[in-house]
Amino acid sequence: MLSLQGKTVAITGASGGIGEATARLLAERGASVVLAARRSERIDAIAQDIREQGGRAATCVVDVTKAEDLRHLVSTTIDQYGRIDVLVNNAGIAPISPLTDLDTESWSAMIDVNLRGTLNGIAAALPAFREQGSGHLVSIISVAGLSGVSPSMAVYAATKNAVRTVHEGLRSESTDGVVRTTAISPGYVRTDLADSMADSRIREQTRTSMDAMGIPPTAVARAVAFAIEQPGDVEIGEINVRPTVQA
């Protein structure tokens, strides 16, 4: 196993689910982590637990829709640990519904968090990566839309595939060996993502599917660790992580 000793990783959406699992696993493998989310009490508790287990963890309250919050996350990480080696863009919401519901407020929210939030992270991290001479951008996307859009998921899938397109653009612009990019697309994972779904029928259907076939968040965390453990001349561009029973 390659070591993460000496790596410094900032993670958005770290108050639960994939973000929390990633922070815990990376800290266990030797990385210094900065947990970012809107819920300060939750990330503070997770960071304290990591430190009690012998890991290195700090926190930063972040709303990814605000560019200044992402810049603050990057500067906080550098102030705390001297550099930022990896930014994991994990924050995301899924208030999905049929397009005919005309839930334009939720459409805007998904664009702001899922797409604009990722762009804000890129804009904040790239200058630091360039100044350091290295850096790694990891974004948690989704398998939604990879092989056709499921009912009620059109806007959600559109935001996630937009992030995938941005990643590919950044990869093609970053062939000088300074910035690496990794897009990780999970299938059903047992998280609280369904809580952001206003439609009670869709919310319960999603929870049922998660309970029946969902993989644990640690499965995605291991994919993140695998990507960032690689030596600097190796880039893991994209990983899809699904339950073996998911179509």
C-alpha positions in Angstrom: 0.0 0.0 0.0 1.3 3.4 -0.9 1.3 6.0 1.9 -0.5 9.3 2.3 2.0 10.4 4.9 2.7 14.1 4.4 -0.3 14.7 2.1 -2.7 17.6 3.0 -6.3 17.1 1.8 -9.3 19.5 2.0 -12.7 17.9 1.6 -16.0 19.6 1.1 -19.3 18.1 2.2 -17.4 16.4 5.0 -20.1 16.4 7.6 -21.4 13.0 6.7 -21.5 10.2 4.1 -18.8 10.0 1.5 -17.0 13.2 2.7 -16.8 12.0 6.3 -15.7 8.5 5.3 -13.0 10.0 3.0 -11.7 12.2 5.8 -11.5 9.3 8.3 -9.8 6.9 5.8 -7.3 9.4 4.5 -6.3 10.5 8.1 -6.0 6.8 9.0 -3.5 6.4 6.2 -1.4 9.4 7.2 -2.9 12.4 5.5 -3.6 15.7 7.2 -7.3 16.6 6.5 -9.4 19.7 6.6 -13.1 19.0 6.9 -15.3 21.6 5.3 -19.1 21.8 5.4 -21.9 24.2 6.6 -22.6 22.3 9.8 -19.7 23.4 12.1 -20.8 21.3 15.1 -20.7 18.1 13.0 -17.3 18.6 11.3 -15.8 19.7 14.6 -17.0 16.5 16.2 -15.6 14.3 13.4 -12.3 16.1 13.5 -12.0 15.7 17.2 -12.7 12.0 16.8 -10.0 11.8 14.2 -7.5 13.5 16.4 -8.4 11.2 19.3 -7.5 8.3 17.0 -4.1 9.8 16.4 -4.8 11.6 13.1 -4.4 15.2 12.0 -7.6 17.1 11.3 -8.8 20.7 11.2 -12.2 22.2 10.1 -13.5 25.1 8.1 -17.1 26.2 7.7 -17.8 26.4 4.0 -20.8 27.1 1.8 -19.6 25.9 -1.6 -21.9 28.3 -3.5 -19.8 31.2 -2.2 -16.5 31.6 -3.9 -15.0 33.4 -1.0 -15.7 30.4 1.3 -13.6 28.1 -1.0 -10.8 30.6 -1.1 -11.0 30.6 2.7 -10.8 26.8 2.8 -7.7 26.8 0.7 -6.0 29.5 2.7 -7.0 27.8 6.0 -5.5 24.5 4.8 -2.2 26.2 3.8 -2.1 28.2 7.1 -2.7 25.0 9.1 -0.4 22.6 7.2 1.8 24.6 4.9 0.3 23.5 1.6 -2.8 21.9 0.0 -2.0 18.8 -2.0 -5.5 17.7 -2.8 -9.0 19.3 -2.9 -11.9 16.8 -2.8 -15.0 18.4 -4.2 -17.6 16.3 -2.6 -20.5 18.6 -1.6 -23.7 17.9 -3.6 -27.5 17.9 -3.4 -30.2 16.0 -5.2 -33.6 17.6 -4.8 -34.8 15.6 -7.9 -38.3 15.7 -9.4 -39.9 15.4 -12.8 -39.3 18.3 -15.1 -43.1 18.8 -15.4 -43.1 19.8 -11.7 -41.3 23.0 -12.8 -39.4 23.0 -9.5 -37.1 25.8 -10.8 -35.9 26.6 -7.3 -34.4 23.1 -6.9 -33.0 23.3 -10.4 -31.1 26.4 -9.4 -29.9 24.9 -6.1 -28.4 21.9 -7.9 -26.7 24.1 -10.4 -25.3 26.3 -7.6 -24.1 23.5 -5.3 -23.2 20.7 -7.8 -21.7 22.7 -10.6 -20.9 26.2 -9.4 -19.6 24.7 -6.1 -17.1 22.6 -8.0 -16.1 25.5 -10.2 -15.6 27.6 -7.1 -13.3 24.9 -5.7 -11.3 24.8 -8.9 -10.9 28.5 -9.0 -9.7 28.6 -5.4 -7.3 25.6 -5.6 -5.6 26.1 -9.0 -3.6 29.2 -8.1 -2.2 27.4 -5.0 -1.5 24.2 -7.0 0.4 26.3 -9.6 2.4 28.2 -7.0 3.4 24.9 -5.2 4.2 23.2 -8.5 1.8 20.3 -7.9 -1.8 19.6 -6.8 -4.6 17.2 -7.3 -8.3 17.9 -7.9 -10.7 15.1 -7.0 -14.5 15.5 -7.6 -17.2 13.2 -6.6 -19.7 13.1 -9.5 -22.3 10.4 -10.1 -23.1 7.5 -12.5 -26.4 9.3 -13.1 -26.6 10.0 -16.8 -23.7 7.9 -17.9 -25.9 5.5 -19.9 -29.2 7.4 -20.1 -31.1 9.6 -17.7 -33.5 8.0 -15.2 -36.9 9.6 -14.7 -36.9 12.7 -12.5 -33.0 13.0 -12.6 -32.6 15.2 -15.7 -31.3 18.3 -14.0 -29.3 16.4 -11.4 -27.6 14.4 -14.1 -27.0 17.5 -16.2 -25.1 19.2 -13.4 -23.0 16.1 -12.7 -22.2 15.6 -16.4 -21.3 19.2 -16.6 -18.7 18.7 -13.9 -17.4 15.7 -15.8 -17.0 17.9 -18.9 -15.2 20.5 -16.8 -12.9 17.9 -15.4 -12.0 16.6 -18.9 -11.3 20.2 -20.0 -9.0 20.8 -17.0 -7.2 17.5 -17.6 -6.5 18.4 -21.2 -5.2 21.8 -20.2 -3.0 20.3 -17.4 -0.5 18.1 -19.3 2.5 19.9 -17.8 2.6 17.5 -14.9 1.5 20.2 -12.3 -2.2 19.5 -11.8 -3.8 16.0 -11.7 -7.6 15.5 -11.9 -9.7 12.6 -10.9 -13.5 12.2 -11.4 -15.1 9.6 -9.2 -18.7 8.6 -10.0 -20.6 6.5 -7.4 -23.7 4.6 -7.9 -26.0 3.9 -5.0 -24.2 4.6 -1.7 -25.8 4.5 1.7 -25.8 8.2 2.6 -28.3 10.9 3.6 -28.4 12.3 0.0 -32.1 11.4 -0.2 -32.8 13.9 2.6 -32.4 16.8 0.0 -35.3 15.4 -2.1 -38.5 17.3 -1.5 -40.8 14.8 -3.3 -41.7 12.3 -0.6 -42.4 9.5 -3.1 -39.0 9.9 -4.9 -37.3 10.3 -1.5 -38.7 7.0 -0.2 -38.0 5.2 -3.4 -34.4 6.4 -3.3 -34.0 5.4 0.4 -35.4 1.9 -0.4 -32.9 1.5 -3.3 -30.0 2.7 -1.1 -31.0 0.2 1.7 -31.4 -2.7 -0.7 -28.3 -2.3 -2.8 -26.2 0.6 -1.6 -22.5 0.2 -0.9 -21.0 1.9 2.2 -19.4 5.3 1.8 -16.0 3.8 2.6 -16.1 2.1 -0.8 -15.9 5.5 -2.5 -13.4 6.7 0.1 -11.1 3.9 -0.9 -11.3 5.0 -4.5 -10.3 8.5 -3.5 -7.3 7.1 -1.6 -6.3 4.9 -4.5 -6.3 7.9 -6.9 -4.3 10.2 -4.6 -1.8 7.6 -3.4 -0.4 7.3 -7.0 3.0 8.8 -7.7 3.1 12.2 -9.3 3.6 10.9 -12.8 0.4 8.8 -12.7 -3.1 10.3 -13.1 -6.2 8.2 -12.4 -8.6 10.2 -14.6 -12.0 8.6 -13.8 -13.4 5.8 -11.6 -16.9 4.5 -11.5 -17.9 2.8 -8.2 -21.2 0.9 -8.3 -22.9 -1.9 -6.3 -22.3 -5.1 -8.2 -26.1 -5.5 -8.4 -26.9 -2.1 -9.8 -27.8 -1.9 -13.5 
